[in-house]
Amino acid sequence: MNRMLLIASLMVLLLLGFGGNVRGQMVQYGKVVEANSKGKALSGVYIRLTADVQDYQPTSSDAHGLFRLSFSEHQVGEKVYVIAEKSGYEVVNIHIFNEGWILTDREKLIVEMAPKAKVDKERKRYYGLAEAACVERYDATMTLLNTELAQQKISMKEYQYWKLKAEDELHQSYKSLSNYADAFARVNADNTDAATVALAEKLETNDIEGAMALVDGKPYLSVMQAYSGFTVAFPMQVPEVPVASLATDTLPESDSLYNDIMVLQTYAKLFERDFTPSAMKYAKLCAYLGVLYKQRGWDEASRKYFTKALNMYEMLDLMEGIEVQDKINKIKQLLEN
């Protein structure tokens, strides 16, 4: 009986010990593939971790590109930093290794590699394409600004402001060209990750600016787009309305500069005194149209333009500190009558 109990106790201890080893061991499976090869396996890739990890043995990918890392202490959910090495090759999905890999028993660690000579060639090609796109964007912006200045649509101060913006944009782009080229050269068209697919599509359609925006991780608003949007929201000049020769029932439309208060505040801050004459001219024009329409009995149109003039004068009074209170009072009286 005692012998039976002893045997049973030993079996329990053995089972507990075996079970403990099973529970304590974490195995991370993985595979190495060659980028842009339809999933071709890559053998002989040396897989190791950073020096601070001691509870595993380095390994190499087999003929099928497969490998596994066995840990005696690390568990599922812990992060490790993997290093993959093979002569003449470099890792393509480098972000996984830079950011670390979360150990899992449900998902393979996929290592994507490509011949170094091929990556270097692509890196050089994309650097040229990205540089050309940035220079073309700068040239197009300056062409627009030069034309606007020649046609007196913007002042010299405005021109200089946007010119400096364009030059800074080009300078910042040059600082990022190497990063763009490296990211583009590492794209693996076999990867079905959404971010990789989106970047590959941009490159396939030669949308280099769109690809650069994806690498930056946010939509990019170029200086030309900012300038164009700004001038649409806030016209730089107010056209004269030929009210003296008005002889039809067609109502001439004037620009609504006051619609976007934030844009006006930005404009006033940037160009200060350049803004005032244009705004005064606009307010005076709207007030004149209001009087003219009121005389002709066009009450709706009259109220519309008196309101525009009032809003502009009030904005001038708020932002510029210009004494226009008498004009504000007069227009309020006209609106009440």
MARLOVO-961070 format. One line per field, with one value per residue (C-alpha): residue number from 1; residue in one letter; chain; x, y, z. Coordinates in Angstrom, 1 decimal, decimal comma, always signed. Layout:
N
resi	NUM / ...
resn	A / ...
chain	A / ...
px	X / ...
py	Y / ...
pz	Z / ...
//
This chain:
337
resi	1 / 2 / 3 / 4 / 5 / 6 / 7 / 8 / 9 / 10 / 11 / 12 / 13 / 14 / 15 / 16 / 17 / 18 / 19 / 20 / 21 / 22 / 23 / 24 / 25 / 26 / 27 / 28 / 29 / 30 / 31 / 32 / 33 / 34 / 35 / 36 / 37 / 38 / 39 / 40 / 41 / 42 / 43 / 44 / 45 / 46 / 47 / 48 / 49 / 50 / 51 / 52 / 53 / 54 / 55 / 56 / 57 / 58 / 59 / 60 / 61 / 62 / 63 / 64 / 65 / 66 / 67 / 68 / 69 / 70 / 71 / 72 / 73 / 74 / 75 / 76 / 77 / 78 / 79 / 80 / 81 / 82 / 83 / 84 / 85 / 86 / 87 / 88 / 89 / 90 / 91 / 92 / 93 / 94 / 95 / 96 / 97 / 98 / 99 / 100 / 101 / 102 / 103 / 104 / 105 / 106 / 107 / 108 / 109 / 110 / 111 / 112 / 113 / 114 / 115 / 116 / 117 / 118 / 119 / 120 / 121 / 122 / 123 / 124 / 125 / 126 / 127 / 128 / 129 / 130 / 131 / 132 / 133 / 134 / 135 / 136 / 137 / 138 / 139 / 140 / 141 / 142 / 143 / 144 / 145 / 146 / 147 / 148 / 149 / 150 / 151 / 152 / 153 / 154 / 155 / 156 / 157 / 158 / 159 / 160 / 161 / 162 / 163 / 164 / 165 / 166 / 167 / 168 / 169 / 170 / 171 / 172 / 173 / 174 / 175 / 176 / 177 / 178 / 179 / 180 / 181 / 182 / 183 / 184 / 185 / 186 / 187 / 188 / 189 / 190 / 191 / 192 / 193 / 194 / 195 / 196 / 197 / 198 / 199 / 200 / 201 / 202 / 203 / 204 / 205 / 206 / 207 / 208 / 209 / 210 / 211 / 212 / 213 / 214 / 215 / 216 / 217 / 218 / 219 / 220 / 221 / 222 / 223 / 224 / 225 / 226 / 227 / 228 / 229 / 230 / 231 / 232 / 233 / 234 / 235 / 236 / 237 / 238 / 239 / 240 / 241 / 242 / 243 / 244 / 245 / 246 / 247 / 248 / 249 / 250 / 251 / 252 / 253 / 254 / 255 / 256 / 257 / 258 / 259 / 260 / 261 / 262 / 263 / 264 / 265 / 266 / 267 / 268 / 269 / 270 / 271 / 272 / 273 / 274 / 275 / 276 / 277 / 278 / 279 / 280 / 281 / 282 / 283 / 284 / 285 / 286 / 287 / 288 / 289 / 290 / 291 / 292 / 293 / 294 / 295 / 296 / 297 / 298 / 299 / 300 / 301 / 302 / 303 / 304 / 305 / 306 / 307 / 308 / 309 / 310 / 311 / 312 / 313 / 314 / 315 / 316 / 317 / 318 / 319 / 320 / 321 / 322 / 323 / 324 / 325 / 326 / 327 / 328 / 329 / 330 / 331 / 332 / 333 / 334 / 335 / 336 / 337
resn	M / N / R / M / L / L / I / A / S / L / M / V / L / L / L / L / G / F / G / G / N / V / R / G / Q / M / V / Q / Y / G / K / V / V / E / A / N / S / K / G / K / A / L / S / G / V / Y / I / R / L / T / A / D / V / Q / D / Y / Q / P / T / S / S / D / A / H / G / L / F / R / L / S / F / S / E / H / Q / V / G / E / K / V / Y / V / I / A / E / K / S / G / Y / E / V / V / N / I / H / I / F / N / E / G / W / I / L / T / D / R / E / K / L / I / V / E / M / A / P / K / A / K / V / D / K / E / R / K / R / Y / Y / G / L / A / E / A / A / C / V / E / R / Y / D / A / T / M / T / L / L / N / T / E / L / A / Q / Q / K / I / S / M / K / E / Y / Q / Y / W / K / L / K / A / E / D / E / L / H / Q / S / Y / K / S / L / S / N / Y / A / D / A / F / A / R / V / N / A / D / N / T / D / A / A / T / V / A / L / A / E / K / L / E / T / N / D / I / E / G / A / M / A / L / V / D / G / K / P / Y / L / S / V / M / Q / A / Y / S / G / F / T / V / A / F / P / M / Q / V / P / E / V / P / V / A / S / L / A / T / D / T / L / P / E / S / D / S / L / Y / N / D / I / M / V / L / Q / T / Y / A / K / L / F / E / R / D / F / T / P / S / A / M / K / Y / A / K / L / C / A / Y / L / G / V / L / Y / K / Q / R / G / W / D / E / A / S / R / K / Y / F / T / K / A / L / N / M / Y / E / M / L / D / L / M / E / G / I / E / V / Q / D / K / I / N / K / I / K / Q / L / L / E / N
chain	A / A / A / A / A / A / A / A / A / A / A / A / A / A / A / A / A / A / A / A / A / A / A / A / A / A / A / A / A / A / A / A / A / A / A / A / A / A / A / A / A / A / A / A / A / A / A / A / A / A / A / A / A / A / A / A / A / A / A / A / A / A / A / A / A / A / A / A / A / A / A / A / A / A / A / A / A / A / A / A / A / A / A / A / A / A / A / A / A / A / A / A / A / A / A / A / A / A / A / A / A / A / A / A / A / A / A / A / A / A / A / A / A / A / A / A / A / A / A / A / A / A / A / A / A / A / A / A / A / A / A / A / A / A / A / A / A / A / A / A / A / A / A / A / A / A / A / A / A / A / A / A / A / A / A / A / A / A / A / A / A / A / A / A / A / A / A / A / A / A / A / A / A / A / A / A / A / A / A / A / A / A / A / A / A / A / A / A / A / A / A / A / A / A / A / A / A / A / A / A / A / A / A / A / A / A / A / A / A / A / A / A / A / A / A / A / A / A / A / A / A / A / A / A / A / A / A / A / A / A / A / A / A / A / A / A / A / A / A / A / A / A / A / A / A / A / A / A / A / A / A / A / A / A / A / A / A / A / A / A / A / A / A / A / A / A / A / A / A / A / A / A / A / A / A / A / A / A / A / A / A / A / A / A / A / A / A / A / A / A / A / A / A / A / A / A / A / A / A / A / A / A / A / A / A / A / A / A / A / A / A / A / A / A / A / A / A / A / A / A / A / A / A / A / A / A / A / A / A / A / A / A / A / A / A / A / A
px	+0,0 / +2,8 / +4,6 / +1,5 / +1,2 / +4,8 / +4,5 / +1,3 / +3,1 / +6,0 / +3,7 / +1,9 / +5,2 / +6,4 / +3,1 / +3,3 / +6,8 / +6,1 / +3,0 / +5,0 / +7,5 / +4,7 / +3,1 / +6,4 / +7,6 / +6,6 / +7,3 / +7,1 / +6,8 / +7,8 / +8,7 / +11,1 / +10,0 / +11,6 / +9,8 / +7,9 / +8,4 / +4,8 / +5,8 / +9,0 / +10,6 / +14,1 / +16,3 / +19,5 / +18,4 / +19,9 / +17,2 / +18,2 / +17,0 / +18,6 / +21,3 / +19,0 / +17,0 / +18,7 / +16,1 / +16,2 / +18,5 / +19,1 / +18,0 / +17,9 / +15,2 / +15,0 / +14,5 / +10,8 / +11,7 / +10,3 / +11,9 / +10,9 / +12,1 / +11,6 / +11,5 / +11,8 / +10,7 / +9,1 / +5,3 / +2,6 / +2,0 / +5,6 / +7,5 / +10,9 / +13,1 / +14,1 / +17,1 / +17,2 / +20,4 / +21,5 / +24,5 / +23,4 / +19,9 / +18,2 / +14,9 / +12,0 / +9,3 / +11,7 / +8,9 / +8,1 / +11,6 / +12,0 / +8,7 / +9,2 / +7,2 / +4,5 / +5,0 / +2,0 / +1,2 / -1,5 / +0,3 / +3,5 / +6,3 / +6,7 / +10,1 / +10,3 / +13,7 / +15,0 / +18,4 / +20,4 / +21,5 / +17,9 / +16,8 / +19,7 / +18,8 / +15,2 / +16,1 / +18,2 / +15,5 / +12,8 / +15,0 / +15,2 / +11,4 / +10,6 / +13,1 / +11,6 / +8,1 / +9,1 / +10,9 / +8,0 / +5,6 / +7,9 / +8,2 / +4,4 / +3,8 / +6,3 / +4,8 / +1,4 / +2,7 / +4,7 / +1,6 / -0,6 / +2,0 / +2,4 / -1,4 / -1,5 / -3,8 / -1,5 / +0,7 / +4,5 / +4,1 / +1,7 / +4,0 / +7,0 / +5,0 / +3,9 / +7,3 / +9,0 / +6,4 / +7,2 / +10,9 / +10,5 / +8,3 / +11,0 / +13,7 / +11,7 / +11,1 / +14,8 / +15,4 / +12,9 / +13,9 / +16,0 / +13,2 / +10,7 / +13,1 / +13,9 / +10,2 / +9,3 / +12,2 / +11,1 / +7,5 / +6,5 / +3,7 / +3,0 / +2,1 / -1,7 / -1,4 / -3,7 / -1,0 / +1,4 / -1,3 / -2,2 / +1,4 / +2,0 / -1,0 / +0,3 / +3,7 / +2,1 / +0,2 / +3,3 / +1,5 / +4,7 / +3,2 / +0,4 / +3,0 / +5,0 / +1,8 / +1,2 / +4,8 / +4,3 / +1,1 / -1,1 / -2,8 / -0,5 / -1,6 / +0,9 / +1,7 / +0,0 / -3,2 / -3,1 / -2,6 / -5,4 / -7,8 / -7,0 / -7,6 / -10,9 / -12,1 / -10,7 / -10,3 / -7,2 / -9,0 / -12,5 / -13,7 / -15,5 / -19,2 / -20,4 / -23,4 / -23,5 / -24,6 / -26,9 / -30,1 / -31,4 / -33,0 / -30,0 / -28,3 / -24,5 / -22,9 / -20,1 / -17,5 / -18,4 / -15,2 / -16,6 / -18,0 / -15,1 / -14,0 / -11,0 / -9,6 / -10,1 / -8,3 / -5,4 / -5,2 / -5,3 / -2,6 / -0,3 / -0,8 / -2,0 / -2,3 / -2,6 / -5,9 / -7,5 / -7,8 / -9,3 / -11,8 / -12,8 / -13,3 / -15,5 / -17,6 / -18,1 / -19,0 / -21,7 / -23,1 / -23,3 / -25,1 / -27,5 / -28,4 / -28,8 / -31,1 / -33,1 / -33,7 / -35,0 / -37,3 / -35,3 / -35,7 / -34,3 / -31,2 / -30,7 / -30,9 / -28,5 / -25,8 / -26,4 / -25,8 / -22,6 / -21,3 / -22,3 / -20,5 / -17,3 / -17,3 / -17,9 / -15,0 / -12,7 / -13,7 / -12,9 / -9,7 / -8,0 / -9,2 / -10,3 / -12,8 / -15,8 / -18,5 / -20,3 / -20,5 / -21,8 / -24,5 / -25,5 / -26,0 / -27,9 / -30,3 / -30,7 / -31,4 / -34,1 / -35,9
py	+0,0 / +2,4 / +1,4 / +2,2 / +5,6 / +6,3 / +5,5 / +7,6 / +10,5 / +10,3 / +10,2 / +13,3 / +15,1 / +14,1 / +15,3 / +18,5 / +19,1 / +18,2 / +20,5 / +23,3 / +23,1 / +23,1 / +26,1 / +28,0 / +27,5 / +30,0 / +29,2 / +31,9 / +30,5 / +32,5 / +32,5 / +34,4 / +35,4 / +37,3 / +40,6 / +41,0 / +37,3 / +36,0 / +34,6 / +32,7 / +31,3 / +32,4 / +29,9 / +30,4 / +33,7 / +34,0 / +35,0 / +36,4 / +38,9 / +41,8 / +41,1 / +41,7 / +38,5 / +35,4 / +32,7 / +31,5 / +30,1 / +31,9 / +30,0 / +30,0 / +29,6 / +26,2 / +25,3 / +26,4 / +29,7 / +28,5 / +29,1 / +29,0 / +30,7 / +28,9 / +30,9 / +29,5 / +32,7 / +35,0 / +34,7 / +35,6 / +39,3 / +40,3 / +42,4 / +41,4 / +43,0 / +40,7 / +40,8 / +39,0 / +38,6 / +37,1 / +38,1 / +40,3 / +40,8 / +43,4 / +43,4 / +45,1 / +45,3 / +47,1 / +48,8 / +45,5 / +45,2 / +48,8 / +48,9 / +45,4 / +42,2 / +41,0 / +37,3 / +35,2 / +31,5 / +32,4 / +34,3 / +33,8 / +36,4 / +37,2 / +38,5 / +40,1 / +40,5 / +41,7 / +41,7 / +44,7 / +45,7 / +45,8 / +47,9 / +50,3 / +50,7 / +51,4 / +53,7 / +55,8 / +55,8 / +56,9 / +59,6 / +61,2 / +60,9 / +62,4 / +65,2 / +66,0 / +66,0 / +68,5 / +70,8 / +70,7 / +71,6 / +74,5 / +75,7 / +75,6 / +77,5 / +80,2 / +80,5 / +81,1 / +83,7 / +85,5 / +85,7 / +86,9 / +89,6 / +90,7 / +91,0 / +93,0 / +90,5 / +90,4 / +92,9 / +92,6 / +91,8 / +89,0 / +87,7 / +87,6 / +85,8 / +83,0 / +82,8 / +82,2 / +79,5 / +77,8 / +78,0 / +76,5 / +73,7 / +72,8 / +72,9 / +70,6 / +68,3 / +67,9 / +67,0 / +64,1 / +62,8 / +60,0 / +58,8 / +58,8 / +57,0 / +54,3 / +53,7 / +53,5 / +51,1 / +48,7 / +48,3 / +44,7 / +44,4 / +40,8 / +42,3 / +42,6 / +45,0 / +48,0 / +50,6 / +48,8 / +48,2 / +51,9 / +53,0 / +50,5 / +51,9 / +55,4 / +54,4 / +52,3 / +55,4 / +57,7 / +59,7 / +60,6 / +63,4 / +61,1 / +58,5 / +61,0 / +62,0 / +58,3 / +58,0 / +61,1 / +59,5 / +62,5 / +64,4 / +67,0 / +70,5 / +72,0 / +75,8 / +76,1 / +74,4 / +76,6 / +79,7 / +78,8 / +77,9 / +81,1 / +83,3 / +81,6 / +82,0 / +85,6 / +87,3 / +89,6 / +92,3 / +93,5 / +94,2 / +97,4 / +97,1 / +99,3 / +100,7 / +103,9 / +102,1 / +99,7 / +99,6 / +96,0 / +94,0 / +91,7 / +92,1 / +92,3 / +90,0 / +91,3 / +89,1 / +88,0 / +88,6 / +88,5 / +84,9 / +83,3 / +85,4 / +83,2 / +83,7 / +87,4 / +87,5 / +85,5 / +87,8 / +90,9 / +89,6 / +88,7 / +91,7 / +94,3 / +97,6 / +95,9 / +94,5 / +97,8 / +99,6 / +96,5 / +96,0 / +99,7 / +99,6 / +96,5 / +97,9 / +101,2 / +99,4 / +97,3 / +100,3 / +102,2 / +99,2 / +99,1 / +102,8 / +102,3 / +99,3 / +101,0 / +103,9 / +101,5 / +99,8 / +96,5 / +96,1 / +92,5 / +93,3 / +96,6 / +94,8 / +92,1 / +94,7 / +96,9 / +93,8 / +93,0 / +96,5 / +96,5 / +93,2 / +94,4 / +97,7 / +95,9 / +93,6 / +96,5 / +98,1 / +94,9 / +93,9 / +97,1 / +99,5 / +101,9 / +104,5 / +103,5 / +103,8 / +106,6 / +104,4 / +101,5 / +103,7 / +105,1 / +101,6 / +100,4 / +103,3 / +102,5 / +98,9 / +99,9 / +102,3
pz	+0,0 / +0,9 / -2,3 / -4,3 / -2,6 / -3,3 / -6,9 / -7,2 / -5,5 / -7,9 / -10,9 / -9,6 / -9,1 / -12,6 / -14,1 / -12,2 / -13,3 / -16,9 / -16,9 / -15,4 / -18,2 / -20,8 / -19,2 / -18,9 / -22,5 / -25,1 / -28,8 / -31,5 / -35,0 / -38,0 / -41,7 / -43,9 / -47,4 / -50,2 / -51,0 / -54,3 / -55,2 / -54,6 / -51,2 / -52,1 / -49,0 / -48,0 / -46,2 / -44,2 / -42,5 / -39,0 / -36,5 / -33,1 / -30,5 / -28,9 / -26,3 / -23,3 / -24,0 / -22,6 / -22,3 / -25,9 / -28,6 / -31,9 / -35,0 / -38,8 / -41,3 / -43,0 / -46,6 / -46,4 / -44,7 / -41,4 / -38,0 / -34,3 / -31,2 / -27,9 / -24,7 / -21,2 / -19,4 / -21,9 / -22,3 / -24,8 / -24,9 / -24,1 / -26,5 / -28,1 / -30,7 / -33,5 / -35,8 / -39,1 / -41,0 / -44,3 / -46,4 / -49,4 / -48,0 / -45,9 / -44,0 / -45,9 / -43,2 / -40,9 / -38,9 / -37,2 / -35,9 / -35,0 / -33,0 / -31,6 / -31,9 / -29,4 / -28,8 / -29,8 / -30,2 / -32,8 / -35,4 / -37,4 / -37,3 / -41,0 / -42,0 / -45,4 / -47,0 / -50,3 / -52,1 / -50,8 / -54,3 / -55,5 / -52,5 / -53,0 / -56,7 / -55,8 / -53,1 / -55,5 / -58,1 / -55,7 / -54,2 / -57,7 / -58,2 / -54,8 / -55,4 / -58,8 / -57,3 / -54,6 / -57,1 / -59,5 / -56,6 / -55,7 / -59,3 / -59,8 / -56,6 / -57,6 / -61,1 / -59,6 / -57,1 / -59,8 / -62,0 / -59,2 / -58,3 / -62,0 / -62,3 / -59,0 / -57,4 / -54,3 / -52,7 / -52,4 / -48,7 / -49,4 / -52,2 / -49,9 / -47,2 / -49,5 / -51,2 / -47,8 / -47,1 / -50,5 / -49,8 / -46,4 / -47,8 / -50,3 / -47,6 / -45,3 / -48,2 / -48,9 / -45,3 / -45,7 / -49,1 / -47,8 / -45,5 / -48,4 / -50,7 / -48,1 / -47,4 / -51,1 / -51,8 / -49,1 / -50,3 / -50,7 / -53,2 / -51,8 / -48,4 / -47,9 / -45,0 / -45,7 / -45,2 / -47,6 / -50,2 / -50,1 / -50,5 / -53,3 / -55,2 / -54,9 / -56,3 / -59,1 / -60,3 / -59,9 / -57,2 / -55,4 / -53,4 / -52,2 / -51,3 / -49,3 / -47,4 / -46,5 / -45,2 / -43,1 / -41,7 / -42,3 / -45,2 / -46,6 / -47,5 / -49,8 / -49,8 / -53,2 / -51,9 / -48,8 / -50,9 / -53,3 / -50,6 / -48,7 / -51,7 / -52,5 / -48,9 / -48,8 / -52,2 / -52,1 / -54,1 / -54,4 / -57,9 / -58,7 / -59,4 / -62,3 / -60,3 / -62,3 / -65,4 / -63,7 / -65,8 / -65,4 / -62,7 / -62,5 / -59,1 / -59,2 / -56,6 / -54,4 / -52,7 / -49,2 / -47,4 / -43,9 / -44,1 / -42,4 / -39,4 / -38,6 / -42,1 / -41,8 / -38,5 / -39,9 / -42,9 / -40,8 / -38,5 / -41,5 / -43,7 / -41,2 / -43,1 / -46,5 / -45,3 / -44,2 / -47,6 / -49,2 / -46,4 / -46,3 / -50,0 / -49,8 / -46,9 / -48,8 / -52,0 / -50,2 / -48,4 / -51,8 / -53,4 / -50,4 / -50,9 / -54,6 / -54,3 / -51,6 / -53,9 / -56,6 / -54,2 / -54,1 / -50,3 / -50,1 / -52,1 / -50,1 / -46,8 / -48,0 / -48,9 / -45,9 / -43,7 / -45,6 / -45,1 / -41,4 / -40,8 / -42,5 / -40,6 / -37,3 / -38,1 / -38,9 / -35,7 / -33,8 / -35,5 / -36,6 / -34,0 / -36,8 / -35,9 / -38,0 / -35,4 / -37,2 / -40,3 / -38,2 / -36,6 / -40,0 / -41,6 / -38,6 / -39,1 / -42,7 / -41,9 / -39,3 / -41,8
//
